Amino acid sequence: MPSFDDFLLQPTTRRALASMEITEPTPVQAEAIPALLAGKDLVGRSATGSGKTLAYGIPLVERVARDKRAVQALVLVPTRELAIQVNTVLGKLAISRRLATALLVGGRPYGNQISSLRSGAQIVVGTPGRVQDHLDRGNFALNQLRICILDEADQMLDIGFAPAIEAILATTPDTRQMALFSATMPGWIATLQEKFLSNPVNVDIPTATGTESSIEQIAYQVPQEQKMAALCALLRSTGGESSLIFGKTKFGVEKLGKQLSRLGFTVGTLHGNKSQRAREEVLTAFRQGRVQTLLATNVAARGLDIQGIYQVINYELPESSDLFTHRVGRTGRMGRQGKAITLLAPAEISRWRRMARSLGQTVVLQRLALDEKALTIPPPALPEDPGTQEREQEQAGKQPQRIRNRKLPAPDQKRARFAQSEHDGAAVSGRKRRGAGKQSRFERTTRRREAQAFAATAVPHSQEKA
């Protein structure tokens, strides 16, 4: 088994890896790091969660000159969330060598990004659209670029970034090193490889034996009109563990999130119509366990590393078998145990069977027995922070008597209000301030009505305690 001691790394890089508690390279790291350290171009393919970021991140920080205040390394990724994640990992390596990074993504102000570039960032991580925009504005140049990485290259093609990527690469020197990492290799990858790479090393890591067994695959046949009841039953069965639910469209995900919120589930939604701040906040809440259930479009299907997801639920089938693989790959990360459940209406079964055959998987189709009361039983409460009660008592002691004696809403109502406020947050923040008073009164009225509607369907607290 190779170790990081086998690679010619700076002592500062070794200390950074030790602080990250990373001791042994994964297979893709073991093959990619030596080739990239030697200055060779590379085309890499390996399974999700296999450690690709460090596979290129370690050679990247090693090859950047600390004394040159210009952009020397560029990492292009398809989504803002993946860019933030990659920048966080590279930042831990870069700071040990006193290197500076700049994160260039949409949904964030230009001012901070321009400041990072003008301060002499040597490493840029970003999405192709925002990177190209900064280049067109003259905010930075790539004439001193040493290494360029395309991560999740096939997804960038699917999203439509191919023209932007080619325009960006056309501004880079011929002497720069380049690496492509991709789950699949469509024709565009071959064209890009021929045009911009020179005698690349090919790293193809097969799925390790036993990786599939760490994810329990289940498919349930459910009538379309009972899908919501089936989803509620599955969420209640987790015992408070986290669930990631995939839908096909932004509107469908948002609608499903509101339905679950009204039923008392603490949920968040993630899709392209949400502001960047709202997307980051809901991901943070999900990672920290403050949001138990995350509903997402395929924006969360690839690249994101969220540890400890108990189950992934395909509420709707994705468009391709590749997307299905990436969705399922959000659970069972790095060999951990996970569960992937697919809910299938009768009209979807034939397409599902074709998809399963193309993946070479055998998943038994089962029927899910549903309780008629599945939509009226509230979910189990999330564990309460032990310090919450003490803080509330301390605050209550500072309040006037009339406030301390005010009747508090039931815990289920508070969860419903929190979830609903998460859905409304992005829209509220974008409205003009002159309507803030009316909007505030509208929200208070809406939340009060929703809490009353939920209370009418929920099991009374006296019955819950019994």
N, C-alpha and C positions, 0 to 999 in steps of 0.2 A: 504494500500500500504506500503510494508516494505521500510525501509531506511537504509543507511549505518550506522546510529547510532545504529541499532539493532545488529550489529556485533561487536565482541570484537577485535577492530583494534587499532594499535599503533597510537598515535597522529600524528606522522610523515606521516603515510599512509593516514590519513584523510586529512591532509594539501595537500598532493600530489594530491588526488582526487579533492579537491577544486580548486587547481591550474589548473587542467584539465577540470574544469567546469562540473564535473560529480556529480550529486546530488542524483539521485535515481537509485537503481539497476534494471536491466532488469529481466525478469522472470528467465532466466537461471542463472543469477548471484545470485538472491535471493535464489535459491535452491542449487546451487553448492557451494557457498562460505561457508555456515555454515558446510556442510559435510566435505569439504576439511580442514577447520580450525580445525575440530575435529580429523583430522588425518586419515579419512576413505578413502579407494579407491573409485573411481567413474567412471562410464561410462555415458557420456552425449551426448545427441543428440538434436540439435535445429537448427533453420533456419539460413541461412547466414545473416550476419549483426546483429546478436542478442546479441553480446557482450561477446562471449566466451573467448576472450583473457583476459579480466579483471576477468572473472569468475574463471579462474585458476591463473591469475597473482597476484591478491590481496592475496590469501592464500599462494602463493609461496613465496613472499617477507616477509610475516609474519613468515614463518616457517624456514627461513634461519638465521643462527647465524652470527652476524656481526663480532664477534671476531675470527672466524675460517677461515683462508685463504686457503680454499680448495673448490672444486666443490661440492656443496650441492644440486643444482637444475639443471635439464636438461629438455629442451623443444625441441622436435623433430617435424619438419614440413616438408612438401614435396617439397617446392620450395624455391629458394633463396629470391625471392621478399617477400614471406610471412615471412621468417625468419627475414629479415630486418625490416619489419613492426612490428612483435612481439617484436623484440629486442628494437625498439624505444619506444613501450608502456611500456615494463618492465623496461627500463632504467629510465623512468620518475618516476616510483615507487621506483626503487632500489636506485636512487641517494638521495632520501629523507631519506633513512635509512643507507646511506653510504655503500651500497653494490656495488660490481663491476660485470659487465657482460662481456661475451666474445661471439662474433658472429662468428660461424664456418660454412662457406659456400664455395662452389666451385667458381672459377672465381676470387678469391681474393688471394693476396700473403699470403704465410704461415707465413712470419715473424711477421706481426702485430698480427696474431691470436696466435702464440706461445708466444709473449710478453704479451698478455692479460692473457693467462693461467698462465704463470710464475709469473705474478704480483699478483696472488692470486684471480682470478675471482671466485666468489661463484655461479654465475648463468651462464649456457651455453645455448645458443639458436643456433640451427643449423639444417642442412639437414643430414640425416642418413649417406650418403656416406662420407662426409667430417669429421663428428664426428668419424666414425669408423676409418678413415685414421689417425686421430690424436691419437686415442687410440692405434692403431697398432704401431705407431711410438714412443709411450711412452711419448707423450707430456703432458698427464694428465691421471688421474685415477678416477674411479667412486666408489672406496671402501668406501667413506664417503658420498655417495649420500643419501639425505633425501627424495626428491620428484622428480618424473619423469612424464612428460606430453607428450602425443602423440596427436598432433592437426591435424585434417584432416586425421585421421588414414586410412580411406578407400581409399583416393587418394594415400597415400604412398604405399598401396598394389597394386593399379593400375599401378603405376610407376615402381614397381619391387623392392621396398625397404624392403620387408618383411624379407629376410635373414639377411640384415644388422641390422635391428631393433632387431631381436631376438639375434643376436650376441652381440649387445650393452647391451641389458637387462641382458644377461647371466653374465656380469661382475659387475652387481650392487648387493648390499646386499639384502638379503631377507626382511630386516626390512624397506626398503624404501617404501614410499607411492607412489601410481600410479593413474593416471587419463587418461582416453581415451575420446577424443571428436571426433565424427564422424557424418557425415550427413546420412550415411547409415550403416547398420550393416551386412557386408558380413560374410561368414563362418570363415574367418581368424580372424576377430575380436573376435568371440566367442572362438576360439582356444587360442588366445592371452590372453583373459580374464581369461580362465580356468588355464592357465599356469603361469601367472605373477600377477594376481590380487587376493585379498583376500576379499571375501564377499563385493563386490562393491555396492555402492549406485547407483541406476539407476535414471537418470534425463532425462526425455523425454518431451521436451517442444513442444506442437503442434503449428502449424502455427496460429498466432493470427488472430482473426476475423477481416477482412478488410485489411489484409496485401496484398492479391492478388489484391484488387481493387486499390491500389496505383500504380500499374503497368498496363498500357494500353497495351494489347496484340493484335498485328495485324499480319496477314499472307497474303502475296501477291503472287498470281500466276503470274510468269513472264517467258516468253520463255528464254531458256538458253543464247541465243545470245543477249538478251536485259538486262541481269542482271547488267552489268556495267552501262548502261544508267539509270536503276532503282536506283542503288546505288548513282549515282551522283545527281539524282533528290532528293533523300531523304536527302543527306548531305546538299544540297542547301536550303532545306526547314527549317533548324534548326534555321536560323537567328543568326548564330555565336555560337550556343551552342555546347557542346562537344558530340562526338559520339564514341562508342566503337564497332568495327566491328570484328566479329569472322570468321576465316577460319579454315580449317582442317589441312593443312600441312604448314611447315616452308617455303617451296619453293613457295606455292600458296600465302601465306600472303606477302612474299617479292615482288613477281611479281605484286600483286594487289596494294601494296604500291607505287611501281614505276609508275604504270599506273596512279594512282590518283595524284601523284606528277607532272607528265607531264601535267596533266589537270589543274594544278594550286592550288590544295588543299595542305594545310600544314598538313602533316601526319607524323606519326612515326610508327615503327613496333616493335613488342615484340614477341620473340620466342627463342627456345633453342639454336639456332646457333649463336646468338649475344653474344658478350663479356659481362661480368657482368657489366663493366663500361657503355657500351652502353645501356644495359637494365635499369640501374638505371637512366641514363641521360634522356632517353625517358619517363620514368614514371614521373620523376620530371617535365619535360616540359609539360606533359599532365595534371598533377595536377595543375600546375601554369597557364594553359591556353595558353602557348606559342605554343603548338601543339593542334590543335582543334580536330583532328581525330586520334585515335589509332587503328591499326590493329593488331590482336593478335591470336595466337593459344590458346589452352585450358590452357596454362600456366597462363593466366590472368583470368581464369573462376572461380577460387576458392580462398577464403581467402582474397584477396586484397581489401582493403577498400579505394576506391577513391570516394570522395564525389562529388555530383552534376553532375553525368553523365546524360545527357539529354535523350539519347537513346542508346540502344544496338541493333545492327543489326546482325542477323545470315545470313551472306552471303552464308554460307554452313551449312547444318545440322550437328550437332555433332553425335557422335557414339551412344549415349545413352540418355534416358530421364533424367537421373540424371545430366549429363553434361549440358543438355539444361536448367534445373532448375538453375544450378549454373551460367551459362552464364547470364540468365535473371536477376539473383539476383545482378548483378553489378549495376543495376539502381534501383531506388525506394528504396534506402537504408534507414533502420530504419523508414519505413512508409512514406518516401517522395514520391512525384509524379515522375513517370518514364514511359518510353515507350520502349517496346520490339517489334522489327519488324523482321519477318522471310521472306526471299525471297525464293520462291519455284519454281524450274523448274518442268515441268510436270512429269518427271521421279521420283521426290522426294515426290510427294503428298501422295502416298499410305503409305510410311514410316512415313511421318509427321502425318497422321491421326492415325496410330498405336501408335505413341509416345504421341500424345495429349490424346488418350484414357487412356493410362497407367498413365498419370499425372492427369486424372480426370478433364481436362480442355475442355471448348468449345470455340474455336476460329473460327470465321467466315472467310472463305477463300475469299479474295477479289481480284479484278483485278486492277492493277495500270496503269493509263493512262500516257503514256510517250510522251514527246515532241521529235520530230525528231532531234532537235538541242540540246538535253540534254548533249551530249558529247562535245559540242563546246562552251557553255556558261561558262565563268569562275565563280568560287564561289565568294561570297561576301568577301571583305577584312576584316581581323581581326581588332578590335579596336586598334588604335595606342596609345602607351604610351604618355601621354601629355608632358613628359619631353624629348621625343626623339628628337623633332624638335629643342628644345633649345640646347641640347647637340651637335646635328649635326652642328648647326650654330656656336656654340662656337669652335668646332673642325675645322670648315672650316676657321675661322678667323686665325687659327694658321698655315694653310697650304699655300704653295706657290700658286701664282695665277693660274698657269697652272693646278693644281690639282682641285682648286675650280671650275674652268670652265669646268671640264670634265663632259660629259653627263652621268647622272646616269641611271641605269636600271629601268624599270617600276616596280611598287610594285608587280604585279603578277609574274614577272620574279624573283624578289628577293625571293618571297615565294617558287617558284619552286626550286631555287638554295639551299635555306635552307633545304628544305625537302630532296633533293637529297644528300646533304652533310651528313645528318643524316643516310641515307642508307649506304653510303660509309665509314662512320667513323670507324666502327669496323674493316673492312677489311684493311683500310689504316694503322691503328695503329699497326697491326700485322706484316707488311712487314718489311724487313730489310732496314736499313738506307742507304745502298749503292745504292738502287734504288729510293731514295726519290726524286731526281731531275727529273727523267723521269716520276715518278708517278705524281708529281705535274703538269708537263706540260700536261700529259694525262688528268688529272682531269679538268684542266682549259679548254682544248679543248672540252672535253665531255660536261661540263656544258654550255659552250658558244653555242655549237650546240643545246643542249636541250632547252636553253632559246630562241634561234632563231626559233626552231620548234614550241614552244609553242606560241611565238609572232605571228606566221603566222596563228594560228587557233583562237587566242583570239580576243574578240571584241575590236576594237580600243578605246583608252581612250577618244577620243573626242565623241564617241558614248555613252560610259558609262556615261559621265557627262550630256549628253542630256537626 
